[in-house]
Amino acid sequence: MIDVVVGRDEDDLRKYKETGIILLGKHIVGTGEETHLTTPLFLDVLRPHLIILTGKRGFGKSYLLGVIVEEITKLPDDIKKNLCVLMIDTQGIFWTMKTPAEKESVALNEWDMKPRGFDVEVHVPEGQAKLFSEAGVDYDGVFSVQPSDLTTDDWLSVFGIHQNNPLGILLQRIYKEFKNKKNYTIDDIIASILVHQGFENEKLALQNRFEAAKEWGIFGEEKMPDILQPGKITILDVSLTSQNVRALLLGIASRKILADRVKARRKEEQTEMELSVIRRTPMPWIFIDEAHNFLPDVGRTAATDILNTIVREGRQPGITLVLATQRPNKLNTDVIAQSDIVISHMLTAKSDIEALKALMQTYLLYDIGKYISELPKVKGAAIVLDDNSERIYRVRIRPRQSWHAGASPVAI
């Protein structure tokens, strides 16, 4: 019998038992020289969750993202077919998941595991494919977006223009001409700017911004990969794009995922009421590294609005968000407060620890800073706060089976 499943309440634990769980690591007990590992700690994947991963640089946030994805790929087919994964790779470190982590053989042996690669699909922006190829990155396909995929707010956000200044007003007027069109290019938008009457001082500035957009490498013939496929692990490598463009791509992908899952959930509810056979659209897990850059506490990005919608409403359509950040004090406080699972590695900055105090619950005996400070000074050590069981755990995350490209380089 499995005793501890993070993210699962007592009713689900009794109902589902060992079904739909993945291994995170093992409990840490004792302190100092008496510290040792005991029973396994598991994570529920049957229900949607909002998970925050935090900790200082180099203590294992990105590593843990990889561990969770590995575990999802190892689920039995009858569960895995109802799940899928989208990984937003901002550092270019997850394409190596196809390669076994031979360097971890000794550590994995202690966990009765072996190095192995995993079946993931890596996609890079169409206009950047040559750069990835020259760097030796093993990718499976390219993707691009169309200008029609972007809303007026997307353009305003990615260009950093306020809607009420003259440049913003001009952009909104121009974009009205394309509101009901599907097939148009950046050059078509530029042509419309040049013939527009008025705003002579702003036209050149707006034209220059759209000329620059053609060099982002994200507009082309290919579409976004079909993410909502049974058991599919999709990695979008956006590491060579600027932050505002990363947010734009995440926003576009997230809008489509939410719309498709809302539509699918209505069909699922209907078939359940009619006692019919359910044909499921997989429930997505969206992994976002450096999440504070997409959901900042101050300001907004092209991804902020849709991600906030998923934070508030994503449980019903079955969307899980896994947000990793080394700066929780820079992350939107509402997001932190809405999370049901928090996994924190070592933090030392007072501002970051204070940010996590928004999570303080009655089941915590001590200040959260005390729990963090008492962690063993080893990579992979973390505390886990689980609102579902109203408990806190100390855990050592299991070793990666696939190659982790996010380790720090050494000068010798």
C-alpha positions as CSV (number, residue, x, y, z in Angstrom):
1,M,0.0,0.0,0.0
2,I,1.3,3.4,-1.0
3,D,1.3,5.7,2.1
4,V,2.1,9.1,0.6
5,V,0.9,10.5,-2.7
6,V,1.4,14.3,-3.1
7,G,-1.5,16.0,-4.7
8,R,-4.1,13.3,-3.7
9,D,-6.6,13.6,-0.9
10,E,-7.7,10.7,1.3
11,D,-10.8,9.9,-0.8
12,D,-8.7,9.6,-4.0
13,L,-6.0,7.6,-2.2
14,R,-8.6,5.0,-1.1
15,K,-10.3,5.0,-4.5
16,Y,-7.3,4.9,-6.9
17,K,-4.6,3.4,-4.6
18,E,-1.4,3.0,-6.6
19,T,-3.0,3.9,-9.9
20,G,-1.8,7.1,-11.7
21,I,1.2,8.0,-9.5
22,I,4.8,8.8,-10.4
23,L,7.9,8.6,-8.2
24,L,9.4,11.9,-7.1
25,G,12.0,10.7,-4.6
26,K,12.4,9.4,-1.1
27,H,11.6,10.9,2.3
28,I,14.5,12.6,4.2
29,V,14.5,11.9,7.9
30,G,16.9,13.0,10.6
31,T,19.3,15.9,10.7
32,G,23.0,16.4,10.3
33,E,25.0,13.1,10.3
34,E,21.8,11.3,11.1
35,T,20.1,12.2,7.8
36,H,19.0,9.3,5.7
37,L,16.4,8.3,3.1
38,T,13.4,6.2,3.8
39,T,10.1,5.5,2.0
40,P,9.3,6.7,-1.6
41,L,7.3,9.9,-2.2
42,F,4.9,9.8,-5.1
43,L,3.0,12.5,-7.1
44,D,-0.6,12.2,-8.4
45,V,-1.1,12.6,-12.1
46,L,-4.8,11.7,-12.4
47,R,-6.0,15.2,-11.3
48,P,-5.0,18.6,-12.7
49,H,-2.7,20.6,-10.4
50,L,-0.9,23.9,-10.1
51,I,2.6,23.1,-9.1
52,I,5.3,25.6,-8.2
53,L,9.0,24.5,-8.2
54,T,11.5,26.9,-6.7
55,G,15.0,27.2,-5.4
56,K,18.4,28.8,-5.9
57,R,20.2,28.4,-9.2
58,G,21.9,25.0,-9.5
59,F,19.8,23.2,-6.8
60,G,17.7,21.2,-9.1
61,K,14.6,22.9,-10.5
62,S,15.2,22.2,-14.1
63,Y,16.5,18.7,-13.1
64,L,13.1,18.1,-11.4
65,L,11.2,19.2,-14.4
66,G,13.0,16.4,-16.3
67,V,12.3,13.9,-13.6
68,I,8.5,14.5,-13.7
69,V,8.5,14.3,-17.6
70,E,10.5,11.0,-17.4
71,E,8.0,9.5,-15.0
72,I,5.0,10.5,-17.1
73,T,6.5,8.7,-20.1
74,K,6.8,5.5,-17.9
75,L,3.1,5.4,-16.9
76,P,1.0,2.4,-18.1
77,D,-0.5,3.0,-21.5
78,D,-4.1,3.1,-20.2
79,I,-3.2,6.2,-18.2
80,K,-0.5,7.7,-20.4
81,K,-2.9,7.8,-23.4
82,N,-5.0,10.3,-21.4
83,L,-2.1,12.7,-20.7
84,C,0.3,14.7,-22.8
85,V,3.1,17.2,-22.1
86,L,4.2,20.6,-23.4
87,M,7.6,21.7,-22.2
88,I,8.6,25.3,-22.9
89,D,12.4,25.0,-23.0
90,T,13.9,28.5,-22.4
91,Q,17.5,27.2,-21.9
92,G,17.9,24.6,-24.6
93,I,18.5,21.8,-22.1
94,F,15.7,19.3,-22.6
95,W,16.5,18.0,-26.1
96,T,19.0,15.6,-24.5
97,M,16.2,13.6,-22.9
98,K,16.5,11.2,-25.8
99,T,20.0,10.2,-24.5
100,P,20.7,7.9,-21.5
101,A,22.5,9.5,-18.6
102,E,25.4,7.0,-18.4
103,K,27.2,9.4,-16.0
104,E,24.4,8.8,-13.5
105,S,24.8,5.0,-13.5
106,V,26.2,4.7,-10.0
107,A,23.5,6.9,-8.5
108,L,20.7,5.2,-10.5
109,N,21.9,1.8,-9.4
110,E,21.2,2.8,-5.8
111,W,17.6,3.5,-6.8
112,D,17.3,0.2,-8.8
113,M,17.2,2.2,-12.1
114,K,19.2,2.3,-15.2
115,P,20.1,5.1,-17.7
116,R,17.7,5.4,-20.6
117,G,16.5,7.8,-23.2
118,F,12.9,8.8,-23.6
119,D,10.6,9.3,-26.6
120,V,10.2,13.1,-26.8
121,E,9.6,15.3,-29.8
122,V,11.7,18.5,-30.0
123,H,10.5,21.3,-32.2
124,V,12.4,24.5,-33.0
125,P,11.3,27.7,-34.7
126,E,11.3,27.3,-38.5
127,G,13.5,30.4,-39.1
128,Q,16.1,29.2,-36.5
129,A,16.5,25.6,-37.7
130,K,19.9,26.2,-39.3
131,L,21.3,27.6,-36.1
132,F,20.1,24.6,-34.1
133,S,21.5,22.2,-36.8
134,E,24.9,24.0,-36.7
135,A,24.9,23.6,-32.9
136,G,24.3,19.8,-33.2
137,V,20.9,19.9,-31.5
138,D,18.9,16.8,-32.3
139,Y,15.4,18.1,-33.1
140,D,12.4,16.4,-34.7
141,G,10.6,19.2,-36.5
142,V,10.2,22.9,-36.9
143,F,7.2,25.1,-36.1
144,S,6.0,28.6,-36.9
145,V,3.1,30.9,-36.4
146,Q,1.1,33.0,-38.8
147,P,0.4,36.7,-38.3
148,S,-3.3,35.8,-38.0
149,D,-2.5,33.7,-34.9
150,L,-1.7,37.0,-33.1
151,T,-4.2,39.3,-31.6
152,T,-3.8,43.1,-31.4
153,D,-2.9,42.7,-27.7
154,D,-0.2,40.2,-28.7
155,W,1.4,42.8,-31.0
156,L,1.1,45.6,-28.5
157,S,2.7,43.4,-25.8
158,V,5.5,42.0,-27.9
159,F,6.4,45.4,-29.2
160,G,6.1,47.0,-25.8
161,I,3.6,49.6,-26.9
162,H,0.8,51.0,-24.8
163,Q,-2.6,50.9,-26.5
164,N,-3.3,54.6,-25.8
165,N,-0.2,56.2,-27.2
166,P,-0.1,57.2,-30.9
167,L,1.9,54.2,-32.0
168,G,-0.6,51.9,-30.2
169,I,-3.6,53.6,-31.7
170,L,-2.1,53.3,-35.2
171,L,-1.3,49.6,-34.7
172,Q,-4.9,49.0,-33.6
173,R,-6.4,50.8,-36.6
174,I,-4.1,48.9,-39.0
175,Y,-5.0,45.6,-37.5
176,K,-8.7,46.2,-37.8
177,E,-8.2,45.8,-41.6
178,F,-7.0,42.2,-41.0
179,K,-9.5,41.2,-38.3
180,N,-11.5,38.8,-40.5
181,K,-8.6,37.7,-42.8
182,K,-6.7,34.4,-42.4
183,N,-4.0,34.4,-45.0
184,Y,-1.8,37.5,-44.8
185,T,1.9,38.2,-44.2
186,I,4.0,40.7,-42.3
187,D,4.6,42.4,-45.7
188,D,0.9,42.8,-46.1
189,I,0.7,44.6,-42.7
190,I,3.7,46.8,-43.6
191,A,2.0,47.8,-46.9
192,S,-1.1,48.8,-45.1
193,I,0.9,50.9,-42.7
194,L,2.5,52.8,-45.6
195,V,-0.8,53.7,-47.3
196,H,-2.6,54.6,-44.1
197,Q,-3.6,58.3,-43.9
198,G,-2.3,60.3,-40.9
199,F,0.2,59.3,-38.2
200,E,3.1,60.2,-40.4
201,N,5.5,60.4,-37.5
202,E,4.5,57.0,-36.2
203,K,4.3,55.1,-39.5
204,L,8.0,54.7,-39.9
205,A,8.5,53.5,-36.3
206,L,5.7,50.9,-36.6
207,Q,7.1,49.8,-40.0
208,N,10.5,49.2,-38.4
209,R,9.0,47.1,-35.7
210,F,7.3,44.8,-38.2
211,E,10.4,44.6,-40.3
212,A,12.3,43.5,-37.2
213,A,9.5,40.9,-36.5
214,K,10.4,39.1,-39.8
215,E,13.8,38.4,-38.3
216,W,12.5,36.6,-35.2
217,G,12.4,33.3,-37.1
218,I,9.0,32.3,-35.9
219,F,6.9,33.2,-39.0
220,G,6.8,30.6,-41.7
221,E,4.9,27.8,-43.5
222,E,4.9,25.2,-40.7
223,K,2.2,25.1,-38.0
224,M,2.5,24.5,-34.3
225,P,2.8,20.8,-33.6
226,D,-0.3,19.0,-32.5
227,I,0.3,18.9,-28.7
228,L,-2.9,17.2,-27.6
229,Q,-2.1,13.7,-28.7
230,P,-2.2,10.6,-26.4
231,G,1.0,10.2,-24.5
232,K,2.9,12.8,-26.6
233,I,5.8,14.7,-25.0
234,T,6.4,18.0,-27.0
235,I,9.3,20.2,-26.3
236,L,9.3,23.7,-27.8
237,D,12.9,24.9,-27.8
238,V,12.6,28.7,-27.6
239,S,16.1,29.3,-26.2
240,L,17.3,31.3,-29.2
241,T,14.4,33.8,-29.1
242,S,14.1,36.9,-27.1
243,Q,12.0,36.9,-23.9
244,N,9.1,38.9,-25.4
245,V,8.9,36.5,-28.3
246,R,9.1,33.4,-26.0
247,A,6.1,34.8,-24.2
248,L,4.3,35.4,-27.5
249,L,4.8,31.7,-28.5
250,L,3.7,30.4,-25.1
251,G,0.6,32.6,-25.2
252,I,-0.4,31.3,-28.6
253,A,0.2,27.7,-27.7
254,S,-1.6,28.1,-24.4
255,R,-4.7,29.7,-25.9
256,K,-5.1,26.8,-28.3
257,I,-4.6,24.2,-25.6
258,L,-7.2,25.9,-23.4
259,A,-9.8,26.2,-26.2
260,D,-9.3,22.6,-27.3
261,R,-9.6,21.2,-23.8
262,V,-12.7,23.3,-22.9
263,K,-14.4,22.0,-26.0
264,A,-13.2,18.4,-25.3
265,R,-14.4,18.6,-21.7
266,R,-17.9,19.5,-22.8
267,K,-18.0,16.4,-25.0
268,E,-16.6,14.2,-22.1
269,E,-19.3,15.5,-19.7
270,Q,-22.0,14.8,-22.3
271,T,-20.8,11.2,-22.9
272,E,-20.5,10.6,-19.1
273,M,-24.1,11.7,-18.6
274,E,-25.2,9.5,-21.4
275,L,-23.1,6.6,-20.1
276,S,-21.4,6.4,-23.5
277,V,-17.8,5.4,-24.2
278,I,-15.6,8.4,-23.6
279,R,-13.1,9.4,-26.3
280,R,-10.7,11.6,-24.4
281,T,-8.6,14.4,-25.6
282,P,-5.5,14.1,-23.4
283,M,-5.2,16.2,-20.3
284,P,-2.1,18.4,-20.8
285,W,0.7,19.1,-18.4
286,I,2.4,22.4,-19.3
287,F,6.0,22.8,-18.0
288,I,7.4,26.4,-17.9
289,D,10.9,27.1,-16.8
290,E,11.8,30.7,-15.6
291,A,8.1,31.2,-15.0
292,H,8.5,34.6,-13.4
293,N,9.4,35.9,-16.9
294,F,6.0,34.9,-18.2
295,L,3.8,35.6,-15.1
296,P,5.6,38.6,-13.4
297,D,4.4,40.1,-10.2
298,V,4.7,43.5,-11.8
299,G,3.7,44.2,-15.4
300,R,2.5,41.7,-18.0
301,T,3.7,39.7,-21.1
302,A,2.0,38.3,-24.1
303,A,1.5,35.1,-22.1
304,T,0.3,36.6,-18.8
305,D,-3.5,36.9,-19.5
306,I,-4.0,33.3,-20.8
307,L,-1.8,31.8,-18.1
308,N,-3.7,33.6,-15.5
309,T,-6.9,32.3,-17.0
310,I,-5.5,28.7,-16.8
311,V,-4.4,29.3,-13.2
312,R,-8.0,30.3,-12.3
313,E,-10.0,28.0,-14.6
314,G,-7.6,25.3,-15.7
315,R,-8.8,22.6,-13.2
316,Q,-12.2,22.1,-14.8
317,P,-10.8,21.4,-18.4
318,G,-8.0,19.3,-16.8
319,I,-4.9,21.4,-17.4
320,T,-1.9,21.1,-15.1
321,L,0.7,23.9,-14.9
322,V,4.2,23.3,-13.6
323,L,6.0,26.6,-13.0
324,A,9.7,26.6,-12.1
325,T,11.4,29.8,-10.9
326,Q,14.5,30.7,-8.9
327,R,12.8,34.0,-8.0
328,P,9.5,33.3,-6.3
329,N,9.4,37.0,-5.2
330,K,9.2,38.0,-8.9
331,L,6.3,35.6,-9.6
332,N,2.7,36.8,-9.6
333,T,1.5,36.4,-6.0
334,D,-1.9,35.2,-7.0
335,V,-0.3,32.3,-8.8
336,I,1.6,31.3,-5.7
337,A,-1.5,31.6,-3.6
338,Q,-3.5,29.4,-6.0
339,S,-1.0,26.6,-6.1
340,D,-1.9,23.3,-4.5
341,I,1.7,21.8,-4.5
342,V,4.9,23.7,-3.9
343,I,8.3,22.0,-4.1
344,S,11.1,24.2,-2.8
345,H,14.8,23.5,-3.0
346,M,17.3,25.7,-1.0
347,L,16.5,29.4,-0.9
348,T,18.6,32.0,1.0
349,A,17.3,35.4,-0.2
350,K,14.9,36.9,2.4
351,S,12.6,38.3,-0.3
352,D,12.2,34.8,-1.9
353,I,11.4,33.2,1.4
354,E,9.0,36.0,2.2
355,A,7.2,35.4,-1.1
356,L,6.6,31.7,-0.1
357,K,5.0,32.9,3.2
358,A,1.9,33.5,1.1
359,L,1.6,29.8,1.2
360,M,1.6,29.5,5.0
361,Q,-1.1,27.2,6.1
362,T,-2.4,26.1,9.5
363,Y,-0.8,22.7,9.1
364,L,2.7,24.2,9.1
365,L,4.2,24.1,12.6
366,Y,7.0,26.5,11.9
367,D,7.9,29.4,9.6
368,I,8.6,28.1,6.1
369,G,12.1,29.5,6.3
370,K,12.9,27.1,9.1
371,Y,11.9,24.1,7.0
372,I,14.1,25.2,4.1
373,S,17.1,26.0,6.3
374,E,17.0,22.6,7.8
375,L,17.3,20.8,4.4
376,P,20.6,18.8,3.9
377,K,23.0,20.8,1.8
378,V,22.9,18.4,-1.1
379,K,21.4,18.8,-4.6
380,G,18.0,17.5,-5.0
381,A,16.9,18.0,-1.4
382,A,13.6,19.9,-1.2
383,I,10.5,20.5,0.9
384,V,7.1,19.6,-0.5
385,L,4.0,21.4,0.6
386,D,0.8,19.6,-0.3
387,D,-2.5,21.4,0.2
388,N,-4.4,18.3,-0.8
389,S,-3.2,16.2,2.2
390,E,-2.3,19.3,4.3
391,R,1.1,18.0,5.0
392,I,4.8,19.0,4.5
393,Y,7.5,16.6,3.5
394,R,11.3,16.6,3.1
395,V,12.4,14.7,0.0
396,R,15.5,13.8,-2.0
397,I,14.6,13.9,-5.7
398,R,15.5,10.7,-7.6
399,P,18.4,10.8,-10.2
400,R,17.6,11.5,-13.8
401,Q,17.7,8.5,-16.2
402,S,18.1,10.7,-19.3
403,W,21.0,13.2,-19.9
404,H,20.6,16.5,-18.1
405,A,22.0,19.3,-20.2
406,G,21.5,21.9,-17.5
407,A,24.5,21.1,-15.3
408,S,27.1,23.8,-14.6
409,P,30.2,23.5,-16.8
410,V,33.7,23.0,-15.2
411,A,36.8,24.9,-16.3
412,I,39.0,21.8,-16.2
